[in-house]
């Protein structure tokens, strides 16, 4: 399923390329993962930690899950996207892998 924001505006959303980046990080290809999205390895680590925590508690949603990590990750993701978008639109840098060079 394509990204709705990108389909409507041509601008990738904050999570565009994150799934592929996370998948590459889980396979150990951190260089390619970071080229797609800097949050890929971080997301992969969070998924591994979540899985271990869930297995330990024998629950899909671990009890006593603090809200601050999710808020911090969300804020960081939006900030990263804004910087990436600014560099792409403002300076013409190739910050998104499969978009044409802009500028």
PyMOL CGO cylinders between C-alpha atoms (Angstrom):
from pymol import cmd
from pymol.cgo import CYLINDER

trace = [
    CYLINDER, 0.00, 0.00, 0.00, 1.52, 3.33, -1.00, 0.3, 1, 1, 1, 1, 1, 1,
    CYLINDER, 1.52, 3.33, -1.00, 1.94, 6.21, 1.42, 0.3, 1, 1, 1, 1, 1, 1,
    CYLINDER, 1.94, 6.21, 1.42, -1.19, 8.44, 1.28, 0.3, 1, 1, 1, 1, 1, 1,
    CYLINDER, -1.19, 8.44, 1.28, 0.76, 11.65, 1.94, 0.3, 1, 1, 1, 1, 1, 1,
    CYLINDER, 0.76, 11.65, 1.94, 3.28, 10.84, -0.76, 0.3, 1, 1, 1, 1, 1, 1,
    CYLINDER, 3.28, 10.84, -0.76, 0.53, 9.83, -3.21, 0.3, 1, 1, 1, 1, 1, 1,
    CYLINDER, 0.53, 9.83, -3.21, -1.29, 13.14, -2.67, 0.3, 1, 1, 1, 1, 1, 1,
    CYLINDER, -1.29, 13.14, -2.67, 1.63, 15.55, -2.37, 0.3, 1, 1, 1, 1, 1, 1,
    CYLINDER, 1.63, 15.55, -2.37, 4.73, 13.78, -3.68, 0.3, 1, 1, 1, 1, 1, 1,
    CYLINDER, 4.73, 13.78, -3.68, 6.35, 14.39, -0.28, 0.3, 1, 1, 1, 1, 1, 1,
    CYLINDER, 6.35, 14.39, -0.28, 7.31, 11.31, 1.77, 0.3, 1, 1, 1, 1, 1, 1,
    CYLINDER, 7.31, 11.31, 1.77, 5.82, 11.06, 5.25, 0.3, 1, 1, 1, 1, 1, 1,
    CYLINDER, 5.82, 11.06, 5.25, 7.95, 10.71, 8.41, 0.3, 1, 1, 1, 1, 1, 1,
    CYLINDER, 7.95, 10.71, 8.41, 7.80, 6.90, 8.19, 0.3, 1, 1, 1, 1, 1, 1,
    CYLINDER, 7.80, 6.90, 8.19, 8.46, 6.48, 4.46, 0.3, 1, 1, 1, 1, 1, 1,
    CYLINDER, 8.46, 6.48, 4.46, 11.31, 3.96, 4.01, 0.3, 1, 1, 1, 1, 1, 1,
    CYLINDER, 11.31, 3.96, 4.01, 11.18, 3.00, 7.71, 0.3, 1, 1, 1, 1, 1, 1,
    CYLINDER, 11.18, 3.00, 7.71, 9.83, -0.52, 7.12, 0.3, 1, 1, 1, 1, 1, 1,
    CYLINDER, 9.83, -0.52, 7.12, 12.57, -1.39, 4.62, 0.3, 1, 1, 1, 1, 1, 1,
    CYLINDER, 12.57, -1.39, 4.62, 15.18, 0.23, 6.85, 0.3, 1, 1, 1, 1, 1, 1,
    CYLINDER, 15.18, 0.23, 6.85, 14.01, -1.75, 9.90, 0.3, 1, 1, 1, 1, 1, 1,
    CYLINDER, 14.01, -1.75, 9.90, 14.01, -4.97, 7.89, 0.3, 1, 1, 1, 1, 1, 1,
    CYLINDER, 14.01, -4.97, 7.89, 17.57, -4.37, 6.73, 0.3, 1, 1, 1, 1, 1, 1,
    CYLINDER, 17.57, -4.37, 6.73, 18.68, -3.59, 10.30, 0.3, 1, 1, 1, 1, 1, 1,
    CYLINDER, 18.68, -3.59, 10.30, 17.12, -6.83, 11.56, 0.3, 1, 1, 1, 1, 1, 1,
    CYLINDER, 17.12, -6.83, 11.56, 19.12, -8.64, 8.86, 0.3, 1, 1, 1, 1, 1, 1,
    CYLINDER, 19.12, -8.64, 8.86, 22.32, -6.95, 10.05, 0.3, 1, 1, 1, 1, 1, 1,
    CYLINDER, 22.32, -6.95, 10.05, 22.75, -4.61, 7.05, 0.3, 1, 1, 1, 1, 1, 1,
    CYLINDER, 22.75, -4.61, 7.05, 23.10, -1.39, 9.06, 0.3, 1, 1, 1, 1, 1, 1,
    CYLINDER, 23.10, -1.39, 9.06, 24.76, 0.63, 6.29, 0.3, 1, 1, 1, 1, 1, 1,
    CYLINDER, 24.76, 0.63, 6.29, 21.86, 0.14, 3.87, 0.3, 1, 1, 1, 1, 1, 1,
    CYLINDER, 21.86, 0.14, 3.87, 19.40, 0.54, 6.72, 0.3, 1, 1, 1, 1, 1, 1,
    CYLINDER, 19.40, 0.54, 6.72, 20.81, 3.95, 7.67, 0.3, 1, 1, 1, 1, 1, 1,
    CYLINDER, 20.81, 3.95, 7.67, 20.82, 5.06, 4.03, 0.3, 1, 1, 1, 1, 1, 1,
    CYLINDER, 20.82, 5.06, 4.03, 17.05, 4.52, 3.86, 0.3, 1, 1, 1, 1, 1, 1,
    CYLINDER, 17.05, 4.52, 3.86, 16.03, 5.89, 7.26, 0.3, 1, 1, 1, 1, 1, 1,
    CYLINDER, 16.03, 5.89, 7.26, 18.07, 6.70, 10.37, 0.3, 1, 1, 1, 1, 1, 1,
    CYLINDER, 18.07, 6.70, 10.37, 15.38, 5.36, 12.67, 0.3, 1, 1, 1, 1, 1, 1,
    CYLINDER, 15.38, 5.36, 12.67, 15.54, 1.85, 11.13, 0.3, 1, 1, 1, 1, 1, 1,
    CYLINDER, 15.54, 1.85, 11.13, 18.17, 0.41, 13.50, 0.3, 1, 1, 1, 1, 1, 1,
    CYLINDER, 18.17, 0.41, 13.50, 16.52, 2.13, 16.47, 0.3, 1, 1, 1, 1, 1, 1,
    CYLINDER, 16.52, 2.13, 16.47, 13.13, 0.67, 15.51, 0.3, 1, 1, 1, 1, 1, 1,
    CYLINDER, 13.13, 0.67, 15.51, 14.68, -2.77, 15.02, 0.3, 1, 1, 1, 1, 1, 1,
    CYLINDER, 14.68, -2.77, 15.02, 16.22, -2.58, 18.49, 0.3, 1, 1, 1, 1, 1, 1,
    CYLINDER, 16.22, -2.58, 18.49, 12.90, -1.46, 19.97, 0.3, 1, 1, 1, 1, 1, 1,
    CYLINDER, 12.90, -1.46, 19.97, 11.11, -4.38, 18.30, 0.3, 1, 1, 1, 1, 1, 1,
    CYLINDER, 11.11, -4.38, 18.30, 13.64, -6.87, 19.66, 0.3, 1, 1, 1, 1, 1, 1,
    CYLINDER, 13.64, -6.87, 19.66, 13.38, -5.35, 23.16, 0.3, 1, 1, 1, 1, 1, 1,
    CYLINDER, 13.38, -5.35, 23.16, 9.55, -5.35, 22.94, 0.3, 1, 1, 1, 1, 1, 1,
    CYLINDER, 9.55, -5.35, 22.94, 9.58, -9.01, 21.89, 0.3, 1, 1, 1, 1, 1, 1,
    CYLINDER, 9.58, -9.01, 21.89, 11.88, -10.05, 24.73, 0.3, 1, 1, 1, 1, 1, 1,
    CYLINDER, 11.88, -10.05, 24.73, 9.82, -8.07, 27.23, 0.3, 1, 1, 1, 1, 1, 1,
    CYLINDER, 9.82, -8.07, 27.23, 6.59, -9.61, 25.90, 0.3, 1, 1, 1, 1, 1, 1,
    CYLINDER, 6.59, -9.61, 25.90, 7.99, -13.13, 26.11, 0.3, 1, 1, 1, 1, 1, 1,
    CYLINDER, 7.99, -13.13, 26.11, 9.21, -12.51, 29.63, 0.3, 1, 1, 1, 1, 1, 1,
    CYLINDER, 9.21, -12.51, 29.63, 5.78, -11.28, 30.76, 0.3, 1, 1, 1, 1, 1, 1,
    CYLINDER, 5.78, -11.28, 30.76, 3.92, -13.74, 28.50, 0.3, 1, 1, 1, 1, 1, 1,
    CYLINDER, 3.92, -13.74, 28.50, 1.77, -10.88, 27.19, 0.3, 1, 1, 1, 1, 1, 1,
    CYLINDER, 1.77, -10.88, 27.19, 1.63, -9.19, 23.80, 0.3, 1, 1, 1, 1, 1, 1,
    CYLINDER, 1.63, -9.19, 23.80, 1.35, -5.79, 25.46, 0.3, 1, 1, 1, 1, 1, 1,
    CYLINDER, 1.35, -5.79, 25.46, 3.76, -5.64, 28.39, 0.3, 1, 1, 1, 1, 1, 1,
    CYLINDER, 3.76, -5.64, 28.39, 2.42, -4.25, 31.64, 0.3, 1, 1, 1, 1, 1, 1,
    CYLINDER, 2.42, -4.25, 31.64, 3.81, -0.99, 32.99, 0.3, 1, 1, 1, 1, 1, 1,
    CYLINDER, 3.81, -0.99, 32.99, 4.84, 0.26, 29.58, 0.3, 1, 1, 1, 1, 1, 1,
    CYLINDER, 4.84, 0.26, 29.58, 5.97, 3.87, 30.10, 0.3, 1, 1, 1, 1, 1, 1,
    CYLINDER, 5.97, 3.87, 30.10, 4.63, 6.50, 27.69, 0.3, 1, 1, 1, 1, 1, 1,
    CYLINDER, 4.63, 6.50, 27.69, 7.76, 8.66, 27.49, 0.3, 1, 1, 1, 1, 1, 1,
    CYLINDER, 7.76, 8.66, 27.49, 9.76, 6.44, 25.08, 0.3, 1, 1, 1, 1, 1, 1,
    CYLINDER, 9.76, 6.44, 25.08, 6.93, 6.51, 22.56, 0.3, 1, 1, 1, 1, 1, 1,
    CYLINDER, 6.93, 6.51, 22.56, 6.55, 10.30, 22.90, 0.3, 1, 1, 1, 1, 1, 1,
    CYLINDER, 6.55, 10.30, 22.90, 10.31, 10.82, 22.58, 0.3, 1, 1, 1, 1, 1, 1,
    CYLINDER, 10.31, 10.82, 22.58, 10.51, 8.56, 19.52, 0.3, 1, 1, 1, 1, 1, 1,
    CYLINDER, 10.51, 8.56, 19.52, 7.54, 10.32, 17.90, 0.3, 1, 1, 1, 1, 1, 1,
    CYLINDER, 7.54, 10.32, 17.90, 9.04, 13.75, 18.50, 0.3, 1, 1, 1, 1, 1, 1,
    CYLINDER, 9.04, 13.75, 18.50, 12.40, 12.62, 17.21, 0.3, 1, 1, 1, 1, 1, 1,
    CYLINDER, 12.40, 12.62, 17.21, 10.82, 11.06, 14.14, 0.3, 1, 1, 1, 1, 1, 1,
    CYLINDER, 10.82, 11.06, 14.14, 8.95, 14.26, 13.23, 0.3, 1, 1, 1, 1, 1, 1,
    CYLINDER, 8.95, 14.26, 13.23, 12.06, 16.38, 13.84, 0.3, 1, 1, 1, 1, 1, 1,
    CYLINDER, 12.06, 16.38, 13.84, 14.19, 14.05, 11.71, 0.3, 1, 1, 1, 1, 1, 1,
    CYLINDER, 14.19, 14.05, 11.71, 11.59, 14.20, 8.92, 0.3, 1, 1, 1, 1, 1, 1,
    CYLINDER, 11.59, 14.20, 8.92, 11.43, 18.01, 9.05, 0.3, 1, 1, 1, 1, 1, 1,
    CYLINDER, 11.43, 18.01, 9.05, 15.23, 18.30, 8.81, 0.3, 1, 1, 1, 1, 1, 1,
    CYLINDER, 15.23, 18.30, 8.81, 15.35, 15.73, 6.02, 0.3, 1, 1, 1, 1, 1, 1,
    CYLINDER, 15.35, 15.73, 6.02, 12.56, 17.50, 4.13, 0.3, 1, 1, 1, 1, 1, 1,
    CYLINDER, 12.56, 17.50, 4.13, 14.20, 20.89, 4.64, 0.3, 1, 1, 1, 1, 1, 1,
    CYLINDER, 14.20, 20.89, 4.64, 17.51, 19.63, 3.27, 0.3, 1, 1, 1, 1, 1, 1,
    CYLINDER, 17.51, 19.63, 3.27, 15.73, 18.08, 0.28, 0.3, 1, 1, 1, 1, 1, 1,
    CYLINDER, 15.73, 18.08, 0.28, 13.51, 21.05, -0.59, 0.3, 1, 1, 1, 1, 1, 1,
    CYLINDER, 13.51, 21.05, -0.59, 15.79, 23.86, 0.57, 0.3, 1, 1, 1, 1, 1, 1,
    CYLINDER, 15.79, 23.86, 0.57, 19.23, 22.68, -0.49, 0.3, 1, 1, 1, 1, 1, 1,
    CYLINDER, 19.23, 22.68, -0.49, 18.40, 20.02, -3.06, 0.3, 1, 1, 1, 1, 1, 1,
    CYLINDER, 18.40, 20.02, -3.06, 20.18, 17.27, -1.14, 0.3, 1, 1, 1, 1, 1, 1,
    CYLINDER, 20.18, 17.27, -1.14, 19.20, 13.69, -1.95, 0.3, 1, 1, 1, 1, 1, 1,
    CYLINDER, 19.20, 13.69, -1.95, 17.84, 12.86, 1.52, 0.3, 1, 1, 1, 1, 1, 1,
    CYLINDER, 17.84, 12.86, 1.52, 15.10, 10.49, 0.25, 0.3, 1, 1, 1, 1, 1, 1,
    CYLINDER, 15.10, 10.49, 0.25, 16.37, 7.46, -1.68, 0.3, 1, 1, 1, 1, 1, 1,
    CYLINDER, 16.37, 7.46, -1.68, 14.02, 7.28, -4.64, 0.3, 1, 1, 1, 1, 1, 1,
    CYLINDER, 14.02, 7.28, -4.64, 12.99, 10.89, -5.20, 0.3, 1, 1, 1, 1, 1, 1,
    CYLINDER, 12.99, 10.89, -5.20, 14.46, 12.91, -8.05, 0.3, 1, 1, 1, 1, 1, 1,
    CYLINDER, 14.46, 12.91, -8.05, 17.14, 15.43, -7.20, 0.3, 1, 1, 1, 1, 1, 1,
    CYLINDER, 17.14, 15.43, -7.20, 15.41, 18.64, -6.24, 0.3, 1, 1, 1, 1, 1, 1,
    CYLINDER, 15.41, 18.64, -6.24, 16.72, 22.16, -6.51, 0.3, 1, 1, 1, 1, 1, 1,
]
cmd.load_cgo(trace, "trace")
